[in-house]
Every structure is written in C-alpha cells, then in structure tokens.
Amino acid sequence: MKKILVILIGLFLANTAFAQETSKNSNGIITLDPPTILRPARYSHGKVVPMDAQMLFTAGQVGSDINGKYYDTIEEQADQAFKNLYDVVKAAGMDSENVLKITMFYLHREHIGIIINARNKYFGEDFRPNSTALVVKSLANEKILVEVEAIAAKVN
C-alpha cells in the first residue's frame, strides 16, 4: 500500500510540476508565471497576446511637462514620466489591463522604490506587467533622471 501511495504522489507531482500559473484578463491577454521560476510580486514573467490584438509601442517617457520643463527631483520626474506614459496608453483607448511590458531606465539603484510608487499611482497596486528595470550611467539629456516605456495590446 505504501508503495502505491508513493507512486500516486509521484504521478501527481509529475503532472503538476510544469503546470503554468496562468490568468486571462477581459482582453484575452494571458499572464504566465511558470512554477519553476519565483513568482514576483510586481511583475509577471510572460504575456500571450491573441493574434487579432492591436499593439501599442510607446516611446520613452520622461519627467518633463507639456512645455518641456524637467522637474528637479526623482519623485517629481518619476511621477511625471508615469503620468505621461499613462496618457499615451489612454490615448490608444487602453488602460493598465492592456499593458504587457514596462521598461524603466534610471540613474540610481536606490530610486527603484520611488519609481515603483509612481508606477503604482497611475497603473495600480496590483499591476503586474512584464518588467525590466535598468540602472544606467546616463540618459539622453543630462536633466533626465528616469525614463519609462511600455508595450500594450488591445483585442479588437
């Protein structure tokens, strides 16, 4: 009996070991988090988009206002950069549920918490896109402290 129980447990584990944690949103976009990789809290590992989706690729958005004025602090720039990014997503008729991937470029590693807080302000606390964060030596303009971009999709 013990041997049969061990075999049954082994078969169960073999069938679930490579099962994906998946979820599908109302746009038909599937989020993938394989069980073989630690599930992160603030981002996901993969997104699957239906073939008939409209795609949005944004330019990098920075911490400057409509007049081109750059804000002085990382808090202000992160807030403005994510506001600008959110405005581009909204202009495409999309929202945070449509965002597949966010890429963040910033100058100082210790600023990640500030940048995430700004991201959450515009896209929500439960926002889990694919995400890449890069600490870089410099950005295109010496006044820029952070730059963010996104890829989004909307099913037609």
Backbone torsions as a table, in degrees:
resi	resn	phi	psi	omega
1	MET	NA	-41.9	180.0
2	LYS	-61.3	-39.8	-179.6
3	LYS	-65.3	-40.7	179.0
4	ILE	-65.5	-40.9	178.8
5	LEU	-62.7	-42.4	178.7
6	VAL	-63.5	-41.6	178.9
7	ILE	-64.4	-44.1	179.7
8	LEU	-63.6	-42.1	177.5
9	ILE	-63.0	-42.3	178.0
10	GLY	-61.4	-43.0	177.8
11	LEU	-64.4	-40.7	178.4
12	PHE	-62.2	-47.1	-179.5
13	LEU	-65.3	-38.6	179.3
14	ALA	-63.2	-37.4	-179.3
15	ASN	-76.5	-22.7	-177.9
16	THR	-103.8	-11.1	-174.6
17	ALA	-61.4	-33.3	-177.4
18	PHE	-110.6	13.8	175.4
19	ALA	-67.0	140.3	-179.8
20	GLN	-91.6	143.2	166.2
21	GLU	-82.7	114.3	-178.2
22	THR	-128.4	154.8	171.8
23	SER	-147.4	147.6	179.9
24	LYS	-119.0	128.9	178.3
25	ASN	-88.5	-179.6	-176.0
26	SER	-66.9	-13.6	177.1
27	ASN	-91.9	1.3	-179.4
28	GLY	82.3	8.3	178.2
29	ILE	-83.9	127.6	-178.1
30	ILE	-100.0	131.6	175.5
31	THR	-98.7	132.4	-179.1
32	LEU	-115.9	132.2	171.7
33	ASP	-137.8	92.9	-178.6
34	PRO	-59.5	142.5	-178.8
35	PRO	-69.0	-10.9	179.8
36	THR	-85.6	-1.9	-179.9
37	ILE	-126.7	137.7	178.0
38	LEU	-54.3	129.4	179.0
39	ARG	-79.6	114.4	-179.4
40	PRO	-76.8	156.2	-178.3
41	ALA	-79.5	-36.4	-170.4
42	ARG	-107.6	1.1	176.8
43	TYR	-153.1	171.1	178.7
44	SER	-119.3	165.2	-177.4
45	HIS	-87.3	-28.9	-177.9
46	GLY	-154.7	155.9	175.8
47	LYS	-134.7	137.1	175.7
48	VAL	-114.5	127.1	-175.2
49	VAL	-112.2	133.3	176.8
50	PRO	-60.3	152.5	-176.3
51	MET	-60.4	-30.2	-175.5
52	ASP	-91.2	19.3	-177.1
53	ALA	-79.8	144.6	171.2
54	GLN	-84.7	130.1	-176.0
55	MET	-105.0	143.8	175.2
56	LEU	-124.8	126.0	173.7
57	PHE	-118.4	116.6	-177.3
58	THR	-91.7	157.7	168.3
59	ALA	-77.3	164.0	174.9
60	GLY	-64.2	132.9	179.6
61	GLN	-108.0	137.1	-175.3
62	VAL	-121.5	178.0	-175.9
63	GLY	-86.1	52.8	175.3
64	SER	-123.4	151.6	-178.4
65	ASP	-86.4	-174.0	-176.4
66	ILE	-62.1	-22.4	178.9
67	ASN	-92.3	1.8	-179.8
68	GLY	84.5	9.3	178.7
69	LYS	-80.3	124.6	176.7
70	TYR	-85.2	135.7	176.1
71	TYR	-76.0	158.9	-172.6
72	ASP	-84.1	-35.8	-172.1
73	THR	-103.4	159.7	177.2
74	ILE	-63.9	-35.6	178.3
75	GLU	-60.8	-47.5	-179.7
76	GLU	-67.1	-42.8	-178.6
77	GLN	-68.3	-41.3	178.9
78	ALA	-62.9	-43.5	178.7
79	ASP	-60.8	-47.9	-178.1
80	GLN	-67.5	-39.2	179.7
81	ALA	-61.7	-44.5	179.5
82	PHE	-73.6	-30.7	173.6
83	LYS	-62.9	-46.6	179.0
84	ASN	-60.4	-44.6	179.6
85	LEU	-62.3	-44.6	178.7
86	TYR	-60.5	-40.6	179.0
87	ASP	-62.8	-37.3	177.0
88	VAL	-66.4	-44.7	178.7
89	VAL	-60.6	-45.8	179.2
90	LYS	-63.8	-37.1	179.5
91	ALA	-62.5	-26.0	177.9
92	ALA	-86.5	4.3	-178.9
93	GLY	76.8	26.1	-177.4
94	MET	-121.8	172.0	174.4
95	ASP	-142.4	-166.4	-173.7
96	SER	-60.3	-29.9	179.1
97	GLU	-63.6	-23.2	-178.8
98	ASN	-88.1	-15.9	-174.7
99	VAL	-74.9	123.5	-179.3
100	LEU	-91.9	-42.3	-172.6
101	LYS	-145.6	139.6	173.9
102	ILE	-120.7	135.9	171.0
103	THR	-120.5	131.3	-178.1
104	MET	-120.8	129.0	177.0
105	PHE	-116.4	129.4	179.7
106	TYR	-152.1	163.9	-170.1
107	LEU	-89.6	-27.4	-173.2
108	HIS	-130.7	121.7	-177.6
109	ARG	-50.3	-38.6	-176.4
110	GLU	-68.9	-6.6	-180.0
111	HIS	-87.7	-3.2	-175.2
112	ILE	-57.3	-40.1	179.6
113	GLY	-62.5	-41.3	178.2
114	ILE	-63.5	-43.0	-178.7
115	ILE	-66.7	-42.7	177.8
116	ILE	-63.0	-39.4	178.0
117	ASN	-61.0	-41.1	177.7
118	ALA	-66.5	-41.8	177.5
119	ARG	-57.9	-47.0	-178.7
120	ASN	-64.6	-34.0	179.9
121	LYS	-58.8	-42.4	-176.5
122	TYR	-93.0	-33.7	-174.0
123	PHE	-107.4	-10.9	175.6
124	GLY	104.0	152.4	-178.7
125	GLU	-65.0	-32.9	-177.0
126	ASP	-92.9	11.2	-179.3
127	PHE	-65.7	121.0	-178.2
128	ARG	-133.1	67.7	175.8
129	PRO	-78.3	174.6	163.4
130	ASN	-66.2	147.4	-174.6
131	SER	-147.0	139.7	172.3
132	THR	-130.4	130.5	178.7
133	ALA	-120.2	126.4	-176.8
134	LEU	-124.6	124.4	171.4
135	VAL	-88.8	122.2	-174.9
136	VAL	-120.4	160.6	-179.8
137	LYS	-71.5	-39.4	178.9
138	SER	-158.4	164.8	175.9
139	LEU	-117.8	-176.6	-170.1
140	ALA	-62.1	-25.3	-180.0
141	ASN	-131.8	139.3	-176.8
142	GLU	-61.4	-17.7	179.1
143	LYS	-83.5	-17.0	-175.1
144	ILE	-79.5	126.0	178.3
145	LEU	-103.7	-22.6	-177.8
146	VAL	-153.0	145.7	175.5
147	GLU	-140.3	137.6	-177.6
148	VAL	-133.0	146.0	176.8
149	GLU	-140.7	164.5	-177.2
150	ALA	-144.7	158.3	167.6
151	ILE	-122.0	131.3	-179.1
152	ALA	-134.6	161.7	178.7
153	ALA	-145.0	146.8	178.9
154	LYS	-135.6	126.4	-179.9
155	VAL	-76.8	131.1	-178.6
156	ASN	-73.9	NA	NA
